[in-house]
Amino acid sequence: MSNDNVVKVALIGNPNTGKTSLFNQLTGLKQKVGNYPGITVEKKQGFCKLSETVKAEVTDLPGTYSINPTSMDETLVLETLLNEKSEAFPDVIVVVVDIENIKRNLLLFTQLKDLKIPTILVINMIDQMKRKGINIDIEKLEKSLKTKIVLASARKKIGVDLLKEAILDYKSVDTTPVGKISEKIDKEYFANLKNAFKEFPLYKSWLLITQQNEFDFLSDEQKKLVLKFRENLECIKRYQHKETIFRYQIINEVLNESFHIDASKATDLRGILDRVLTHKIFGYLIFAAILLFIFQGIFDWATYPMDIIDNAFASLSSFVKTVMPPGSFTNLIAEGIIPGIGGVIIFIPQIAILFTFISILEETGYMSRVVFLMDKIMRKFGMSGKSVIPLISGTACAIPAIMASRNISSWKERLITILVVPFTTCSARLPVYAILIALIIPDKRIFGFLNLQGLTMMAMYLLGFTAAITSSILLHHLLKIKSKSLFVIEMPNYKIPSLKNIIYEVVEKTKAFVFGAGKIILALSVVLWFLASNGPSSFKNAEETVTEMPENKNINSAELQKKIASYKLENSYIGYMGKTIEPVIKPMGYDWKIGIALISSFAAREVFVGALATIYNVDSDDENTGTIKERMAAEINPDTGKKRFDFPTGISLLLFYAFAMQCIGTLAIVKRETNSWVWPLLQLVGMGILAYVSAVIAFNIFS
């Protein structure tokens, strides 16, 4: 399809206006997620059919309150709309506003309209009109705002087809500004500005000089003119303030004529719910109860499907050994690839449940209440309420969570948030926690309904959050950075969660976990299998050496084969590597096998279980390899004769993984976001020391 038949659409709006829900309705499954060129802000793009010959390429831009950015992701919106040479420059802008917050939302609309790009206004959540007692005169509103207006409810699929029709007919949309703002501010000043940049719309010229950005698309001569106008900074700030006042005056006049709320007809429970959910005491208790419910669910509901997956992969390994001819290739598949992949797939139920709960909290509007609730507390620790979003997002993955810190305007608060987010228990830690808790914590009930394993899991999450908060206090006092803090958050309406949006979110996040971790684990499983299945001369002569040992003369064949398999592993390449690092890790209670899994998991934490599954399967002497959990539970410490994964070792490992920075991807993102290697190296060393010391102390206390 030619470019003439593709309409580029920029979807823009304040946070929590239902913009993403509308994007999902427009594009369905025809979406892709990537990063904008040169930066790490995530963008969503999708396609929708407008007619038999025309389709729309829809870009969901980051939420912003104004065209004047206060954060890095908001800057992206500005640069996208100013650079006409960019591939992302839109043919038409679709501005999404929330019907209840229409006055504040229209500020952004009037600014965008002044850029003289065809702009369509979508008033979302019209299904709330009756409950809110709202009446709109659309004809008057369209005439006053000089645009095409579409009434929609993204959740109820209302107005989506009308929006597609409006996008198809975008060339007929009026591009006249809503009001002559420049004449009200300073007619002469803006006349000079217009003469200086004759090739640009007046408001675009104004935005070029009010921002401190270096716009690469400008010519050298234009850059000089921009710098000249920027010299009078006090004047610019004064005029910006006047601009906002005049815009709201126009918005008030428009809404007084066409938008009316009859409070007597409203049947809204939002006020009552807000008073309870943001209460200074009950708000925190409710949030704690919700977290407790989530972690109980993760263990209780996921156990059955996890056992099925675990047994399926164990059976598959045994089946492969049975039907395929003996040899290295069969061993690679049965002992390396299958157990390694199984070490990831087994945790899909728990991860899917976690993401489902997080999506529901976001969809209902409750997450914004948590941010508001936590703001006062977070400020005491050198962060803001907005830091809660990255910290909570970190339960999925630290990488997008660190990117999410871009909406924090204060550099000091943003830097502290970036540095402490990796303490938050991410989904990569979940497999490690789940398997270790299942091994060392009994599956018992407290008070008849609280699962002890679920409580332990919640304790690990709280431990990570406590470590993040404690670190932020230290950094707040250590970092001598001057910065101003601005906290603005939208309190969206409470909504019934959209099943479609939740499914999209869970599927995408789970896919990212499985395929992201799967690639690493598959590669490492093959490497580990090779290192564990090969070795120097002592490895090659294992059968002869073990058979000739006096203590093995009178043992049966099965016991002899087990000793040969164990001897081979210990004298393999991986065995020598493990023995080399064993003196360092022994104070934590680990043997060389755990040490290999520990080192492997620095690529990604979730590799730990897969690595042990590979090592223990190579160590197996028969075709019935057993499940991952069974192999780990059966491992014996030869020094004590007790289980290798006993309570002291399990607690030591839990603490190590709670505090250690074991994610190359996170270190790379921190470097990119801070533009320095100092901060990621500080994280790696600081968290590593804390993890090692904590693990040593815990092992020795509980031994």
Secondary structure as UniProt FT lines:
FT   HELIX           3..5
FT   STRAND          6..13
FT   TURN            15..16
FT   HELIX           19..27
FT   TURN            28..29
FT   STRAND          31..35
FT   TURN            37..38
FT   STRAND          42..49
FT   STRAND          55..60
FT   HELIX           72..82
FT   TURN            84..85
FT   TURN            87..88
FT   STRAND          92..98
FT   HELIX           99..101
FT   HELIX           102..113
FT   TURN            114..116
FT   STRAND          119..124
FT   HELIX           126..128
FT   HELIX           129..132
FT   STRAND          134..136
FT   HELIX           138..145
FT   STRAND          148..151
FT   HELIX           154..156
FT   HELIX           160..168
FT   HELIX           170..172
FT   HELIX           181..196
FT   TURN            197..199
FT   HELIX           202..210
FT   TURN            216..217
FT   HELIX           220..230
FT   HELIX           233..258
FT   STRAND          259..261
FT   HELIX           263..265
FT   HELIX           270..277
FT   TURN            280..281
FT   HELIX           282..300
FT   TURN            301..302
FT   HELIX           303..323
FT   HELIX           328..331
FT   HELIX           332..337
FT   HELIX           338..345
FT   TURN            346..347
FT   HELIX           348..364
FT   HELIX           366..380
FT   TURN            381..382
FT   HELIX           385..387
FT   HELIX           388..393
FT   TURN            394..396
FT   HELIX           398..404
FT   HELIX           405..407
FT   HELIX           411..420
FT   HELIX           421..423
FT   TURN            427..428
FT   HELIX           429..440
FT   STRAND          445..446
FT   TURN            447..449
FT   STRAND          450..451
FT   HELIX           452..478
FT   HELIX           499..533
FT   HELIX           537..540
FT   HELIX           542..548
FT   HELIX           550..552
FT   TURN            553..554
FT   HELIX           557..570
FT   HELIX           573..585
FT   HELIX           586..588
FT   HELIX           592..600
FT   TURN            601..602
FT   TURN            605..606
FT   HELIX           607..618
FT   HELIX           628..634
FT   TURN            638..640
FT   HELIX           647..659
FT   HELIX           664..674
FT   HELIX           678..702
//
